[in-house]
Amino acid sequence: MVREVELDGAGAMAEALRRGMLLVAAPGLIDPNFFRTVVLLCEHTPQGALGLVLNRVTEHAIGEVCAQIPEALGRTERVYVGGPVQTDHLLVLHREPTLDGKPIIDGIRLVGDAEVLRALLASPHTPGRDLFRCYAGYAGWGEGQLERELEAGGWILVEGDARLVFDVPSAELWSEALRKKGGVYVLTAELPPCPELN
């Protein structure tokens, strides 16, 4: 069972860790898989949690990774590193209201279905507005593991929104999420950028 502790003086950690929250890596979190990452929490139960790293872009294009899908031919959008678990699996976040998926944040759904990806690839593209993003792998935690990391100060919780997921450049997302959190985190957001995340 998830152990409940007080978070910021109000509410239980189990309630705070819910689908759609952002886990922003604290400056002291030096694990190379998660250094200065922003993770979208997609599932949290007493048995564990699953999330997607939002700000790690690969060098691989969708057309390359999904070469077996005809609709992906010639697509140059980059695939993201969703996390260190099952990196040969592709998950998709999208904001197409007519297509299926698990609701994560208002207007954003998660799918792992090739048919939905094909429909997204066939949808008209609006320049400057991503309709979807593909993630190779995911971040996973076992029972109580994420709670312990949060209690130890490894993560900063921020309310997620579609703008942070889709519209903020990857190199700026960590700082922008901390600015949204406000308070002392605004100062943390001003730490020098990391070249490897650009």
Backbone torsions as a table, in degrees:
resi	resn	phi	psi	omega
1	MET	NA	143.3	-178.9
2	VAL	-68.3	129.5	177.9
3	ARG	-79.6	129.9	-178.4
4	GLU	-97.0	129.8	174.8
5	VAL	-130.9	157.7	179.1
6	GLU	-71.6	137.0	-179.1
7	LEU	-122.0	120.8	-178.2
8	ASP	52.9	30.9	175.8
9	GLY	77.6	0.8	-179.0
10	ALA	-151.5	139.6	176.3
11	GLY	77.6	156.2	178.6
12	ALA	-92.4	151.0	179.7
13	MET	-58.7	-38.5	-179.1
14	ALA	-61.2	-32.6	177.7
15	GLU	-77.9	-34.7	-178.8
16	ALA	-70.6	-34.8	179.6
17	LEU	-83.3	88.5	-178.5
18	ARG	-133.5	161.2	179.6
19	ARG	-52.5	133.8	178.1
20	GLY	96.9	-9.8	176.2
21	MET	-78.3	153.8	174.6
22	LEU	-102.9	133.4	172.6
23	LEU	-100.4	109.6	-178.9
24	VAL	-99.5	122.2	-177.3
25	ALA	-61.4	127.5	175.9
26	ALA	-66.5	152.9	-178.5
27	PRO	-54.7	-28.7	-178.6
28	GLY	-83.3	-4.9	179.1
29	LEU	-80.2	104.2	-171.5
30	ILE	-105.6	3.9	173.9
31	ASP	-54.0	122.2	-176.1
32	PRO	-59.6	-23.8	177.0
33	ASN	-70.3	-23.7	-171.8
34	PHE	-129.8	4.2	-178.8
35	PHE	-58.2	122.3	180.0
36	ARG	52.8	36.6	176.1
37	THR	-94.4	163.8	170.5
38	VAL	-125.0	120.5	-175.8
39	VAL	-111.6	127.7	175.0
40	LEU	-86.1	118.6	179.7
41	LEU	-76.5	116.0	-175.8
42	CYS	-101.9	-19.3	178.8
43	GLU	-159.4	137.9	175.1
44	HIS	-146.6	120.9	177.9
45	THR	-134.8	172.4	175.6
46	PRO	-59.6	-20.2	-179.1
47	GLN	-85.0	-14.1	180.0
48	GLY	152.1	-164.7	-175.0
49	ALA	-147.5	156.9	177.9
50	LEU	-137.7	136.9	178.5
51	GLY	-147.5	170.9	177.9
52	LEU	-121.7	128.2	173.3
53	VAL	-70.2	126.1	-174.2
54	LEU	-93.0	-20.4	-168.3
55	ASN	-120.7	34.8	173.7
56	ARG	-123.4	103.1	-177.6
57	VAL	-93.8	137.0	176.2
58	THR	-89.2	176.4	174.5
59	GLU	-88.4	-1.0	-173.8
60	HIS	-95.7	133.8	178.7
61	ALA	-87.6	157.0	178.8
62	ILE	-58.4	-39.9	179.9
63	GLY	-60.6	-29.5	178.5
64	GLU	-79.9	-47.2	-176.6
65	VAL	-70.5	-35.3	-177.5
66	CYS	-109.3	43.3	-175.7
67	ALA	-60.3	-24.0	-179.1
68	GLN	-78.3	-8.2	178.8
69	ILE	-100.9	114.6	-176.1
70	PRO	-55.6	-37.1	-178.7
71	GLU	-65.9	-18.8	-179.0
72	ALA	-84.1	-10.4	-176.7
73	LEU	-55.3	123.7	177.6
74	GLY	82.5	-2.6	-179.6
75	ARG	-74.6	130.4	-173.9
76	THR	-107.5	-0.5	178.0
77	GLU	-60.1	140.9	-176.9
78	ARG	-80.4	147.2	172.5
79	VAL	-86.5	143.9	-179.7
80	TYR	-99.8	155.5	172.4
81	VAL	-84.2	106.7	-179.0
82	GLY	-75.1	-22.2	-179.5
83	GLY	156.3	177.0	-173.5
84	PRO	-83.3	-3.1	-177.0
85	VAL	-98.3	132.5	176.9
86	GLN	47.2	60.1	-176.7
87	THR	-69.6	-7.6	175.6
88	ASP	-90.9	3.8	176.8
89	HIS	-105.4	142.7	-178.7
90	LEU	-109.8	128.3	173.1
91	LEU	-117.2	151.6	-174.7
92	VAL	-128.9	130.8	167.6
93	LEU	-100.9	132.9	178.6
94	HIS	-141.3	162.9	177.9
95	ARG	-128.8	40.5	174.8
96	GLU	-97.5	108.1	-172.1
97	PRO	-64.9	-18.9	-177.3
98	THR	-87.0	-5.3	-177.2
99	LEU	-109.0	155.0	-176.5
100	ASP	-71.0	171.3	176.1
101	GLY	147.5	164.8	178.0
102	LYS	-82.2	121.9	177.9
103	PRO	-62.4	129.7	-179.4
104	ILE	-112.8	-53.3	174.4
105	ILE	-129.5	158.3	177.8
106	ASP	-50.3	114.3	178.1
107	GLY	91.2	-1.4	-178.9
108	ILE	-125.7	132.1	-179.6
109	ARG	-123.8	155.6	178.6
110	LEU	-114.2	131.8	176.2
111	VAL	-138.6	157.7	172.3
112	GLY	-129.3	24.7	-172.9
113	ASP	-101.3	126.3	-177.7
114	ALA	-64.5	-32.0	-178.6
115	GLU	-68.7	-38.0	176.8
116	VAL	-67.1	-40.1	177.0
117	LEU	-61.4	-41.8	177.6
118	ARG	-60.3	-42.0	178.8
119	ALA	-65.2	-38.6	178.3
120	LEU	-65.9	-42.2	179.3
121	LEU	-64.7	-29.5	-179.8
122	ALA	-85.3	-10.8	-178.6
123	SER	-72.1	149.7	176.1
124	PRO	-59.9	140.0	-178.4
125	HIS	-100.8	130.6	175.1
126	THR	-97.0	115.6	-179.4
127	PRO	-54.2	134.5	178.0
128	GLY	82.5	1.9	179.5
129	ARG	-136.6	107.4	178.6
130	ASP	-71.3	128.9	175.5
131	LEU	-85.2	-29.0	-178.5
132	PHE	-155.4	164.4	173.0
133	ARG	-141.1	143.2	-179.6
134	CYS	-104.4	139.7	-177.3
135	TYR	-127.9	126.3	175.8
136	ALA	-89.0	115.5	-179.3
137	GLY	81.9	-178.1	179.6
138	TYR	-154.7	168.6	174.8
139	ALA	-98.5	131.6	-178.5
140	GLY	-130.9	147.6	178.3
141	TRP	-132.4	141.2	175.7
142	GLY	-81.6	-175.7	-177.6
143	GLU	-56.5	120.7	176.5
144	GLY	76.2	-7.2	-174.4
145	GLN	-66.7	-46.5	-179.3
146	LEU	-66.3	-37.7	177.3
147	GLU	-59.8	-42.2	179.9
148	ARG	-66.4	-40.9	178.7
149	GLU	-64.4	-39.4	179.2
150	LEU	-67.5	-42.8	178.8
151	GLU	-62.4	-32.8	-179.9
152	ALA	-79.9	-3.7	176.9
153	GLY	89.5	17.1	-178.9
154	GLY	-76.3	-23.5	-176.0
155	TRP	-131.2	151.7	174.3
156	ILE	-116.8	125.0	-178.3
157	LEU	-85.1	131.4	178.7
158	VAL	-134.8	138.8	176.5
159	GLU	-64.3	127.8	-178.7
160	GLY	-80.4	155.8	172.8
161	ASP	-153.1	162.2	-174.7
162	ALA	-62.2	-33.3	-179.4
163	ARG	-62.9	-45.1	180.0
164	LEU	-67.4	-35.1	-178.6
165	VAL	-70.8	-43.0	-170.4
166	PHE	-111.3	-27.8	-165.8
167	ASP	-107.4	-14.1	-180.0
168	VAL	-92.5	128.2	178.7
169	PRO	-55.8	144.7	-175.6
170	SER	-53.4	-42.2	-176.8
171	ALA	-66.6	-19.2	-177.5
172	GLU	-104.9	-8.5	-169.9
173	LEU	-64.5	-42.9	-179.3
174	TRP	-57.8	-48.2	-179.9
175	SER	-66.7	-40.1	-177.4
176	GLU	-66.6	-38.2	177.6
177	ALA	-65.2	-38.7	177.6
178	LEU	-67.4	-36.5	176.1
179	ARG	-62.6	-38.6	178.4
180	LYS	-63.4	-38.1	178.9
181	LYS	-61.2	-37.6	175.7
182	GLY	80.4	-169.1	179.0
183	GLY	60.1	-139.1	-178.1
184	VAL	-65.5	-19.1	-177.9
185	TYR	-69.8	-19.7	177.0
186	VAL	-63.9	-36.8	176.9
187	LEU	-67.8	-40.6	177.5
188	THR	-60.9	-36.2	-178.9
189	ALA	-62.2	-20.8	-177.4
190	GLU	-86.9	3.3	175.8
191	LEU	-58.1	147.7	-177.8
192	PRO	-55.7	144.5	178.8
193	PRO	-66.0	157.2	177.2
194	CYS	-97.7	119.6	-178.7
195	PRO	-56.2	-34.2	-176.5
196	GLU	-69.1	-14.4	179.6
197	LEU	-95.2	-4.8	-178.5
198	ASN	-84.2	NA	NA
